[in-house]
Amino acid sequence: MSSVKSAFNKASANYDKYAFLQKEIAARLDAKLDIISAESNMILDLGAGTGLLSKQLSKRFPDSQLICLDFAQNSLKNNQTTDKICANANHLPLADNSVDIVMSSLMMQWCPDLKQLFSEIHRVLKNDGLILFSTFGPDTLKELKKSWSVVDNETHVNTFTDMHDIGDQMLGAGFVSPVMEMEKLTLTYQTVTDLLRDLKAIGAQTVSARSKSLMGKDKFQLMIKMYESYRADEKLPATYEVIYGHAWKKVNKLGSIKINNQ
C-alpha cells in the first residue's frame, strides 16, 4: 500500500491533466444518482483524490456535508472541498451510523482487503444508507497483460477482483441486495510507451514498477512487439473493465410489543 500511496502523491500535481478515463467514470457514477435516491445530509467521498467526483457531488448536493477522504495527502491538497481527511479507507476515523451515502470512484481496486473495507463502510453508514462505487475488473489492460504473458511468467499487470466476488464480499459485510454492473471502455494510443506514460502520470500501480533496465531491454521490446498485434485503424487499444455497484444497509429494528393484561 505504501508504494501505491507514494505513486499517487507524486502524480497529484498533474493528475487531472491525464485522468481522462477517471473523469468520465466519475461523471457516469454521479449520473447513477439520477435514478438512485437516498438521504443525503452526510456524504463520504471515499478515495476522493484531487476531487473528480467531489466536484460532481458538490453540485448535486449543495446543502449536504461532503467529506473527502484519501490516504494520499498531496492529492487532498489539490482537492477544493472544505472537509478533508487523510486516512486509510480500511480504518475510517468516523463514528458508527454517521453517513448517509458513501461514494467511491476507482479506489477499491487498490484495497488489498475488501472484506475489511466493506465492513468499515457498513459500520459508518446509517440504517438505509447507500454505498455506490466504481472499480476496475480483471479484464482491465488485458492487451498489456497478454503481451507480457508471452514474454515471461512473471506478474507485470495487476489482476483485479471479479464483480461477482465483490458482490459476495458486500453480502458478507451485511449489505442487502447488491446490484453489480459492468461495461468495457477502450482508450487508444499511438504507441505502448504512450500508454505506459499515461499510467505513470496518474500514479496507477497497474503496471509493475520495475524499470526497463531491470526487466531487460529485450523483454521490453518483445512485449511491445506482441502488443502491436492488437493495432487496429492505426491505433493501439487499451481495454478497461469498469464495474459499478450499489447496495443498502438495512438493519432490522425489533419493535416493542405491548401486552395489556385484562
Secondary structure per residue as TSV (DSSP state, phi and psi in degrees):
chain	resnum	aa	ss	phi	psi
A	1	M	-	360.0	-32.2
A	2	S	H	-63.7	-36.4
A	3	S	H	-68.2	-36.2
A	4	V	H	-66.3	-45.1
A	5	K	H	-60.1	-45.5
A	6	S	H	-61.1	-41.3
A	7	A	H	-64.3	-42.9
A	8	F	H	-69.8	-36.6
A	9	N	H	-62.1	-42.8
A	10	K	H	-67.0	-33.5
A	11	A	H	-86.9	-7.5
A	12	S	G	-60.0	-36.8
A	13	A	G	-63.2	-37.5
A	14	N	G	-112.6	12.2
A	15	Y	H	-56.0	-51.0
A	16	D	H	-62.7	-26.7
A	17	K	H	-67.0	-33.0
A	18	Y	H	-106.9	-10.5
A	19	A	-	-85.3	56.3
A	20	F	H	-61.3	-50.2
A	21	L	H	-65.3	-41.3
A	22	Q	H	-62.3	-38.3
A	23	K	H	-63.8	-44.1
A	24	E	H	-64.4	-43.3
A	25	I	H	-69.1	-36.4
A	26	A	H	-61.2	-40.7
A	27	A	H	-66.5	-40.1
A	28	R	H	-68.3	-36.1
A	29	L	H	-67.3	-44.6
A	30	D	H	-60.5	-38.6
A	31	A	H	-63.6	-23.8
A	32	K	G	-66.0	-20.1
A	33	L	G	-72.7	-8.6
A	34	D	G	-65.3	-28.5
A	35	I	T	-118.6	-4.5
A	36	I	-	-116.0	114.3
A	37	S	-	-108.8	149.2
A	38	A	-	-161.4	161.4
A	39	E	-	-59.1	146.1
A	40	S	-	-139.1	34.0
A	41	N	S	-66.9	-39.8
A	42	M	E	-129.2	122.2
A	43	I	E	-123.3	136.6
A	44	L	E	-113.6	121.4
A	45	D	E	-95.2	105.3
A	46	L	E	-93.3	119.3
A	47	G	T	77.0	44.1
A	48	A	-	-66.4	-28.8
A	49	G	T	57.0	-135.4
A	50	T	T	-78.8	-7.1
A	51	G	S	106.7	24.0
A	52	L	H	-60.2	-42.6
A	53	L	H	-84.0	-34.8
A	54	S	H	-55.9	-40.5
A	55	K	H	-61.2	-41.9
A	56	Q	H	-64.8	-43.5
A	57	L	H	-68.2	-36.2
A	58	S	H	-62.2	-37.2
A	59	K	H	-72.9	-39.0
A	60	R	H	-72.6	-37.8
A	61	F	-	-123.7	67.9
A	62	P	T	-64.7	-22.1
A	63	D	T	-100.3	3.6
A	64	S	S	-95.8	158.3
A	65	Q	E	-87.2	121.9
A	66	L	E	-110.5	120.7
A	67	I	E	-106.3	126.6
A	68	C	E	-106.0	121.2
A	69	L	E	-120.7	133.9
A	70	D	E	-155.6	153.3
A	71	F	S	-90.6	-7.1
A	72	A	-	-98.7	105.0
A	73	Q	H	-61.3	-40.5
A	74	N	H	-65.3	-33.4
A	75	S	H	-64.6	-42.9
A	76	L	H	-64.5	-31.3
A	77	K	H	-62.4	-28.3
A	78	N	T	-93.1	4.9
A	79	N	-	-95.3	124.3
A	80	Q	-	-82.8	-0.3
A	81	T	-	-67.7	147.5
A	82	T	S	-72.4	-49.8
A	83	D	E	-92.7	107.4
A	84	K	E	-130.3	142.1
A	85	I	E	-132.1	127.9
A	86	C	E	-95.6	109.3
A	87	A	-	-161.8	167.9
A	88	N	-	-85.6	131.8
A	89	A	T	-63.6	-23.4
A	90	N	T	-81.3	-5.8
A	91	H	S	-141.5	75.8
A	92	L	-	-72.9	125.4
A	93	P	-	-82.8	53.2
A	94	L	S	-130.2	152.3
A	95	A	-	-72.0	156.2
A	96	D	T	-59.7	143.9
A	97	N	T	53.5	46.0
A	98	S	-	-116.1	-11.1
A	99	V	E	-120.5	138.6
A	100	D	E	-85.7	-42.2
A	101	I	E	-134.8	131.7
A	102	V	E	-110.5	120.6
A	103	M	E	-113.1	143.5
A	104	S	E	-152.1	121.4
A	105	S	E	-115.2	114.3
A	106	L	S	54.2	47.8
A	107	M	-	-116.9	-35.8
A	108	M	G	-63.8	-25.5
A	109	Q	G	-66.2	-16.3
A	110	W	G	-94.1	-2.6
A	111	C	-	-90.6	120.6
A	112	P	S	-75.6	-15.1
A	113	D	-	-131.0	86.0
A	114	L	H	-66.8	-30.9
A	115	K	H	-60.2	-46.9
A	116	Q	H	-67.3	-39.5
A	117	L	H	-61.1	-50.8
A	118	F	H	-67.3	-31.5
A	119	S	H	-64.0	-41.7
A	120	E	H	-67.8	-41.8
A	121	I	H	-63.2	-42.8
A	122	H	H	-61.4	-39.4
A	123	R	H	-63.1	-44.6
A	124	V	H	-82.1	-18.6
A	125	L	E	-72.7	142.9
A	126	K	E	-72.4	163.2
A	127	N	E	-61.1	137.8
A	128	D	E	72.5	12.0
A	129	G	E	-74.7	158.1
A	130	L	E	-115.3	136.9
A	131	I	E	-112.8	131.5
A	132	L	E	-139.5	125.9
A	133	F	E	-149.2	165.1
A	134	S	E	-129.2	151.3
A	135	T	E	-156.6	172.3
A	136	F	E	-94.8	143.3
A	137	G	-	-101.3	178.1
A	138	P	T	-66.1	-18.6
A	139	D	T	-85.1	3.8
A	140	T	T	-63.4	129.6
A	141	L	T	56.9	40.5
A	142	K	H	-63.8	-31.8
A	143	E	H	-65.6	-42.4
A	144	L	H	-66.5	-41.0
A	145	K	H	-62.8	-45.3
A	146	K	H	-68.9	-35.3
A	147	S	H	-64.7	-41.0
A	148	W	H	-69.3	-32.3
A	149	S	H	-64.9	-24.0
A	150	V	H	-75.3	-27.8
A	151	V	H	-78.4	-49.1
A	152	D	-	-158.1	-177.9
A	153	N	S	-98.9	8.5
A	154	E	S	-81.8	160.2
A	155	T	-	-88.0	113.8
A	156	H	-	-107.4	-21.1
A	157	V	B	-129.3	130.8
A	158	N	-	-60.9	146.5
A	159	T	-	-104.1	122.7
A	160	F	-	-96.1	165.1
A	161	T	-	-75.8	137.8
A	162	D	-	-66.0	147.4
A	163	M	H	-65.6	-29.2
A	164	H	H	-68.3	-37.7
A	165	D	H	-67.6	-36.3
A	166	I	H	-63.1	-44.2
A	167	G	H	-59.3	-40.1
A	168	D	H	-64.4	-38.8
A	169	Q	H	-64.4	-37.5
A	170	M	H	-65.7	-43.9
A	171	L	H	-61.1	-41.0
A	172	G	H	-63.8	-27.6
A	173	A	T	-84.8	-6.4
A	174	G	T	106.7	2.7
A	175	F	E	-74.9	152.6
A	176	V	E	-105.0	133.0
A	177	S	E	45.8	60.2
A	178	P	E	-62.8	139.8
A	179	V	E	-111.2	123.0
A	180	M	E	-116.7	137.3
A	181	E	E	-132.1	158.3
A	182	M	E	-144.4	141.3
A	183	E	E	-141.2	155.6
A	184	K	E	-113.3	127.7
A	185	L	E	-115.7	145.6
A	186	T	E	-125.7	125.5
A	187	L	E	-99.1	152.9
A	188	T	E	-123.1	148.3
A	189	Y	E	-136.7	156.3
A	190	Q	S	-74.9	-38.6
A	191	T	S	-139.8	161.9
A	192	V	H	-64.1	-36.2
A	193	T	H	-60.3	-36.3
A	194	D	H	-63.0	-41.8
A	195	L	H	-62.2	-49.1
A	196	L	H	-63.4	-34.6
A	197	R	H	-64.2	-43.7
A	198	D	H	-64.5	-40.9
A	199	L	H	-62.6	-41.5
A	200	K	H	-66.9	-37.4
A	201	A	H	-65.4	-28.3
A	202	I	T	-98.5	3.4
A	203	G	T	77.9	13.4
A	204	A	-	-72.0	120.2
A	205	Q	T	-88.4	36.7
A	206	T	T	-71.2	-32.2
A	207	V	B	-107.1	143.3
A	208	S	-	-51.5	137.8
A	209	A	-	-80.2	-1.7
A	210	R	-	-64.2	139.8
A	211	S	-	-76.6	164.3
A	212	K	H	-61.8	-34.0
A	213	S	H	-66.9	-34.4
A	214	L	H	-75.8	-37.2
A	215	M	H	-86.5	-13.7
A	216	G	-	99.2	128.5
A	217	K	H	-62.0	-38.3
A	218	D	H	-63.2	-42.2
A	219	K	H	-63.0	-43.1
A	220	F	H	-62.9	-42.5
A	221	Q	H	-67.5	-35.0
A	222	L	H	-66.5	-40.7
A	223	M	H	-58.9	-44.5
A	224	I	H	-61.8	-41.5
A	225	K	H	-60.9	-42.5
A	226	M	H	-66.8	-38.4
A	227	Y	H	-64.1	-31.9
A	228	E	G	-60.2	-21.0
A	229	S	G	-67.3	-15.6
A	230	Y	G	-90.5	-2.9
A	231	R	-	-62.8	132.8
A	232	A	B	-144.2	136.8
A	233	D	T	52.4	39.2
A	234	E	T	66.0	18.2
A	235	K	B	-129.5	152.3
A	236	L	E	-101.2	126.6
A	237	P	E	-84.4	149.9
A	238	A	E	-132.5	108.5
A	239	T	E	-86.9	138.0
A	240	Y	E	-123.7	124.0
A	241	E	E	-91.2	113.3
A	242	V	E	-105.3	123.9
A	243	I	E	-106.5	133.4
A	244	Y	E	-117.3	140.9
A	245	G	E	-146.0	149.0
A	246	H	E	-149.0	154.6
A	247	A	E	-162.5	171.3
A	248	W	E	-121.3	149.8
A	249	K	E	-92.1	118.2
A	250	K	-	-126.5	110.3
A	251	V	-	-110.8	119.5
A	252	N	-	-67.6	132.1
A	253	K	-	-110.6	119.0
A	254	L	-	-80.6	119.0
A	255	G	-	-80.4	153.2
A	256	S	-	-76.9	146.6
A	257	I	-	-110.8	120.9
A	258	K	-	-95.5	125.5
A	259	I	-	-111.9	124.1
A	260	N	-	-98.2	119.7
A	261	N	-	-87.8	120.2
A	262	Q	-	-86.6	360.0
